[in-house]
Amino acid sequence: MASTADFRNGLTIEFNNDLYSIIEFQHVKPGKGAAFVRTKLKSVTTGKVLENTFSSGTRVTTARIEKRPHQFLYKDDYGYHFMDSDSFEQVTLEESKIEAHQLLKDGQLVDILYHAETETPLSCELPPFVELQVTYTEPGIRGDTATSAFKPATLETGAIIQVPLFIDQDEMIRVDTRTNSYSERVKK
């Protein structure tokens, strides 16, 4: 059990029969009336974001979430299959529980979040940046670099993102998995 004084970003609580992670919180002490805490909560299971206000001093039940390293094996009709890097056990997750699933390639190391009490896999987090090869993109036009123009590029995972005009086919690029956007060219 924790009170509103223990709130911090990333704390996972049990609320409305679901697990929520605190994204933002603000303690408010109005000139008149009791203090309260305004929060923005993200459901760990569905990804839905909601805003809620707690009275100051309210007790909430915290949930223990563990990050465990896994390796992505393959995808089939049943979902995405991962192997625990420590115990070599396999776990299958559906697409909705994986952030940026289109950037996931075979052998990729990821972290899977587990609810510690029930041993239930909740979601899969990719590293902040992944290095992928461009399999197809139109050639850039010489001298057309005065503006920061972008063109579509297909990556080795099948994902299509916007890249600058100077990126060519078969180049390795670094992609930000949080925004699904081009970050930089990987130097050889």
C-alpha positions, 0 to 999 in steps of 0.5 A: 500500500502507498499513499498519494505522497508516494506517487512518482512517474512510472509507479504501477498501481491497481486501480479500477480492477486494472494495472495503471502506470503513472505518467504524470502527477501534480500535487495541488493545494488550492487556497480553499478546500483540501489538497488533491493529486491530479494524475494521468494514468496509462493502462499497462494491459490496454494502453489506454490513458485516463486522467484521475484526481485522488484526494490527498492521502488516499491509499492505493495498492501498488503492483510489482512489475518486473522487466525480464530480457527476452529474445524475439524468435518468430511470428506466426498465426498465434502471435509473436514468440519470445524466449527468456534469455535466462531460463530459455522458456518461450512466451507468446504475446499478441500484437497489441501488447507489443509497442512498435511491433513493425520494427521487430526483427528476428533475434532482437533483444527486448524487455517483457514486463511481467506482473510479479504476483501472477507471473502474467506477461503484460507488454513488450518494450523494444530498446529506444533505438534499433538498427535496420537496413533499408531494403527499398527506397527511391533514389534521391534527386541530386541538388534537392537538399536545400530543404529537409525533404523526406521520402518513404523507405521500406525497412528489412522488417517490412515497415515503411518510414520517412527518411531524408533524401540522401539515404540510399537502398541497402544502408543501415539506419537507426530508428527511434522505436518510440516515435517510429521515425528516422534518427540517423545513418549508421556509420560503418 
